[in-house]
């Protein structure tokens, strides 16, 4: 079983369990979130009808009167609405929890070990602070390597590859011809992925999707889109944020 198939199987089992234990909307957000993840994985694997079904179910359950509303619910609804309105946009695949939380777990284990070593006399005061800094750097480095490896495995397992060539207005998408708005929507989807990887500190994947967004926005076809200015503003904000952290070179 591939990484992709294993992930889908895990989420299907989780979704079934969440639905069975749902009472008075208590698990509505979790159900909606799981259905959204599944929809994107189905899309990657080419099962578009199932992907659309999952998206519609997620949208419906999050609009249920019993569903507890909040910022995270609104954010998820925004992502779902974007995917429904832009069926040709690239899939948004979330990293599993085991990878998203690997950095704090490494830091926790490293800090505890450093504290114990310091108090039992194995580390001097100076070496103690050096060890803390080393643990922090190691946790960031490990997160980048592991999450990048996961993203590569997912792309390989699904065989997902965009065949779109910038400047080609004749490319067909479904039963219609690509429009300038379609090109900008692809850029917005890449920016959403870049923002997601930025939040998980996977800067290598973030840069990859940031560059893809730039390619779409530099396409002459996109110039006729009324959405382009907003997409460029989003790109600029994300670039400014990462430049402040020294992730991208000026």
C-alpha positions as CSV (number, residue, x, y, z in Angstrom):
1,X,0.0,0.0,0.0
2,X,1.4,3.4,-1.0
3,X,1.6,6.4,1.3
4,X,-1.3,8.0,-0.5
5,X,-3.6,4.9,-0.2
6,X,-2.6,4.5,3.5
7,X,-3.5,8.1,4.2
8,X,-6.9,7.8,2.5
9,X,-7.6,4.5,4.4
10,X,-6.7,6.2,7.7
11,X,-9.0,9.2,7.1
12,X,-11.9,7.0,6.0
13,X,-11.7,5.0,9.2
14,X,-11.4,8.3,11.2
15,X,-14.4,9.8,9.5
16,X,-16.5,6.7,10.2
17,X,-15.5,6.8,13.9
18,X,-16.2,10.6,14.1
19,X,-19.7,10.2,12.6
20,X,-20.5,7.3,15.0
21,X,-19.6,9.3,18.1
22,X,-21.1,12.7,16.9
23,X,-23.6,14.1,19.3
24,X,-25.4,17.4,19.0
25,X,-22.8,18.7,16.5
26,X,-19.9,18.1,18.9
27,X,-17.8,16.5,16.2
28,X,-19.1,18.6,13.3
29,X,-15.8,20.5,12.8
30,X,-13.7,17.4,12.9
31,X,-16.0,15.6,10.5
32,X,-15.9,18.6,8.1
33,X,-12.2,18.9,8.3
34,X,-11.7,15.2,7.7
35,X,-14.1,15.3,4.7
36,X,-12.2,18.2,3.3
37,X,-8.8,16.4,3.6
38,X,-10.4,13.3,1.9
39,X,-11.8,15.5,-0.9
40,X,-8.3,16.8,-1.7
41,X,-6.7,13.3,-1.6
42,X,-9.5,11.9,-3.9
43,X,-8.8,14.8,-6.2
44,X,-5.1,14.0,-6.3
45,X,-5.9,10.4,-7.1
46,X,-8.3,11.3,-9.9
47,X,-11.5,10.3,-8.2
48,X,-13.3,13.6,-8.9
49,X,-16.9,12.5,-8.3
50,X,-15.9,11.3,-4.8
51,X,-13.9,14.5,-4.2
52,X,-16.9,16.7,-5.1
53,X,-19.1,14.6,-2.8
54,X,-16.8,15.0,0.1
55,X,-16.6,18.8,-0.4
56,X,-20.3,19.2,-0.5
57,X,-20.8,17.0,2.6
58,X,-18.1,19.1,4.5
59,X,-19.8,22.3,3.4
60,X,-23.2,21.1,4.5
61,X,-22.2,19.9,7.9
62,X,-20.3,23.1,8.7
63,X,-23.4,25.1,7.9
64,X,-25.6,22.9,10.2
65,X,-27.2,25.0,13.0
66,X,-25.8,22.6,15.6
67,X,-22.2,23.1,14.4
68,X,-20.3,25.3,16.7
69,X,-19.0,28.4,14.8
70,X,-15.7,30.1,15.3
71,X,-12.6,31.3,13.5
72,X,-11.4,27.9,12.6
73,X,-14.8,27.0,11.2
74,X,-14.9,30.1,9.1
75,X,-11.4,29.5,7.8
76,X,-12.3,26.0,6.8
77,X,-15.5,27.1,5.1
78,X,-13.5,29.6,3.2
79,X,-11.2,26.9,1.9
80,X,-14.1,24.7,1.0
81,X,-15.9,27.5,-0.8
82,X,-12.7,28.3,-2.8
83,X,-12.3,24.6,-3.8
84,X,-16.0,24.3,-4.8
85,X,-15.8,27.5,-6.9
86,X,-12.5,26.6,-8.5
87,X,-12.7,22.9,-9.4
88,X,-9.6,23.2,-11.6
89,X,-7.4,24.5,-8.7
90,X,-4.5,22.2,-7.5
91,X,-5.4,20.0,-4.5
92,X,-4.6,21.4,-1.0
93,X,-3.1,18.5,0.9
94,X,-2.5,18.9,4.7
95,X,0.4,17.3,6.4
96,X,-0.5,14.6,9.0
97,X,-0.3,15.5,12.7
98,X,2.7,13.3,13.2
99,X,4.7,15.7,10.9
100,X,3.0,19.0,11.9
101,X,4.0,18.4,15.6
102,X,7.4,16.8,15.1
103,X,9.2,20.1,15.8
104,X,7.6,20.7,19.3
105,X,8.1,17.0,20.2
106,X,11.8,17.2,19.3
107,X,12.2,20.4,21.3
108,X,10.4,19.0,24.3
109,X,12.5,15.9,24.4
110,X,15.7,17.8,23.8
111,X,15.0,20.5,26.4
112,X,14.1,17.9,29.0
113,X,17.3,16.0,28.3
114,X,19.4,19.2,28.4
115,X,17.8,20.3,31.8
116,X,18.5,16.9,33.3
117,X,22.0,16.8,32.0
118,X,22.6,20.3,33.5
119,X,21.2,19.5,36.9
120,X,23.2,16.3,37.2
121,X,26.4,18.1,36.3
122,X,26.9,16.6,32.8
123,X,26.6,20.1,31.2
124,X,28.2,23.4,32.2
125,X,26.0,26.5,32.3
126,X,27.4,27.7,28.9
127,X,27.1,24.3,27.3
128,X,23.5,24.1,28.6
129,X,22.5,27.1,26.6
130,X,24.4,25.9,23.6
131,X,22.5,22.6,23.8
132,X,19.1,24.4,24.0
133,X,20.0,26.4,20.8
134,X,21.2,23.1,19.1
135,X,17.9,21.4,19.9
136,X,16.0,24.3,18.5
137,X,18.0,24.2,15.2
138,X,17.7,20.4,15.0
139,X,14.0,20.5,15.4
140,X,13.6,23.0,12.6
141,X,15.9,21.1,10.4
142,X,14.2,17.8,11.1
143,X,10.8,19.3,10.3
144,X,11.9,20.6,7.0
145,X,13.5,17.3,5.9
146,X,10.6,15.0,7.0
147,X,7.8,17.2,5.7
148,X,9.5,17.7,2.3
149,X,10.1,14.0,2.1
150,X,6.4,13.4,2.8
151,X,5.3,15.9,0.1
152,X,7.5,14.2,-2.5
153,X,6.2,10.8,-1.6
154,X,2.6,12.0,-1.9
155,X,3.3,13.6,-5.4
156,X,5.0,10.4,-6.5
157,X,2.4,8.0,-5.2
158,X,-0.5,10.0,-6.8
159,X,1.4,10.8,-9.9
160,X,-0.1,14.3,-9.8
161,X,1.4,16.6,-12.3
162,X,0.1,19.8,-13.8
163,X,0.2,19.8,-17.6
164,X,-0.5,23.5,-17.9
165,X,2.0,25.5,-19.9
166,X,1.9,29.3,-19.2
167,X,0.8,31.2,-22.3
168,X,-1.3,28.4,-23.7
169,X,-4.8,29.7,-23.9
170,X,-6.0,26.6,-25.8
171,X,-5.5,24.2,-22.9
172,X,-8.8,22.5,-22.1
173,X,-10.0,22.0,-18.5
174,X,-13.0,19.7,-18.3
175,X,-15.3,20.6,-21.1
176,X,-14.3,24.3,-21.4
177,X,-11.4,26.5,-22.4
178,X,-9.2,28.0,-19.7
179,X,-9.9,31.7,-19.1
180,X,-7.7,34.4,-17.5
181,X,-9.6,33.9,-14.3
182,X,-8.7,30.2,-14.3
183,X,-5.0,31.1,-14.5
184,X,-5.3,33.5,-11.6
185,X,-7.3,30.9,-9.6
186,X,-4.4,28.5,-10.1
187,X,-2.0,31.1,-8.7
188,X,-4.3,31.7,-5.7
189,X,-4.4,28.0,-5.0
190,X,-0.6,27.8,-5.1
191,X,-0.5,30.8,-2.7
192,X,-2.8,28.9,-0.4
193,X,-0.5,26.0,-0.4
194,X,2.5,28.3,0.1
195,X,0.8,29.8,3.1
196,X,-0.1,26.4,4.5
197,X,3.6,25.2,4.3
198,X,4.7,28.6,5.7
199,X,2.5,28.0,8.8
200,X,4.0,24.5,9.2
201,X,7.6,25.9,8.8
202,X,8.2,23.7,5.7
203,X,10.0,26.5,3.8
204,X,11.3,24.4,1.0
205,X,7.8,23.4,-0.1
206,X,6.6,26.9,0.6
207,X,9.2,28.3,-1.9
208,X,8.2,25.7,-4.5
209,X,4.5,26.8,-4.5
210,X,5.4,30.4,-4.2
211,X,7.4,30.2,-7.4
212,X,4.6,28.3,-9.2
213,X,2.2,31.1,-8.2
214,X,4.7,33.6,-9.7
215,X,4.7,31.6,-13.0
216,X,0.9,31.8,-13.2
217,X,0.8,35.5,-12.4
218,X,3.5,36.3,-15.0
219,X,1.6,34.6,-17.7
220,X,0.3,37.2,-20.2
221,X,-3.0,35.4,-20.3
222,X,-3.7,36.4,-16.7
223,X,-3.5,40.1,-17.5
224,X,-7.2,40.2,-18.4
225,X,-8.4,38.8,-15.1
226,X,-10.0,41.2,-12.6
227,X,-8.8,39.0,-9.8
228,X,-5.1,39.4,-10.6
229,X,-4.4,42.5,-8.5
230,X,-5.8,40.8,-5.4
231,X,-3.6,37.7,-6.1
232,X,-0.5,39.9,-6.5
233,X,-1.3,41.6,-3.2
234,X,-1.5,38.2,-1.5
235,X,1.8,37.2,-3.1
236,X,3.4,40.4,-1.9
237,X,2.2,40.0,1.7
238,X,3.5,36.5,1.9
239,X,6.9,37.4,0.4
240,X,7.2,40.3,2.9
241,X,6.4,38.0,5.7
242,X,9.1,35.5,4.8
243,X,11.7,38.1,4.0
244,X,11.3,39.4,7.5
245,X,12.3,36.0,8.7
246,X,15.2,35.8,6.3
247,X,13.8,32.9,4.4
248,X,13.9,34.5,1.0
249,X,16.7,36.5,-0.3
250,X,16.0,40.1,-1.4
